[in-house]
């Protein structure tokens, strides 16, 4: 039994049938010009996860969607095609369509307030000025939903924030990105198998 099995096997018994479906949402903007931008880290995490697990995305209503099954759980991966500022519309639609509880969604987003590659997983919180989270909060009328913030740092000059978040990773970041994406991929699996609290304990600050 490997370390992953040791962590997750006992936790599986604690998850009841209604809690076996999860919505994993990576925030980003559609279009080739945004693919490698910092703001699109949510898309990049889901793309990495999909490649690793051998699954693919299909165009569906309000986004690109893929399904992944593991140990009796079903993970619906969603990349909204609404652009960042209307992300909540896609999240709301798929939550209602698939009857997924808010505690079983995980929103993956960039965060300027964290150093590059830093991880912060929380059960609730403010939008922190992030337009995607702001729209989700507005349409759902709550700040209580799990989110996974991926640090992109704030290494920009005054007045250059938009250029920075919509800019591409620099060379140093690119060399470190694969390792951070692997950890992000593990977080998705952990969230479904072990739950939010255990995942926070395992990965926050890693």
Secondary structure, DSSP 8 states (H G I E B T S, - for coil): --HHHHHHHHHHTT--GGG-EEEEEE----SGGGTTBGGGHHHHHHHHHHHHHT---EEETTEEEEEEEETTEEEEEEEESS-GGGHHHHHHHHHHHHT--GGGEEEEEEETTS-TT-EEEESS---TT-HHHHHHHHHHT-S-S-EEEEE------TT-HHHHHTSB--HHHHHHHHHHHHHHHHHHHHHHHT-HHHHHHHHTT-
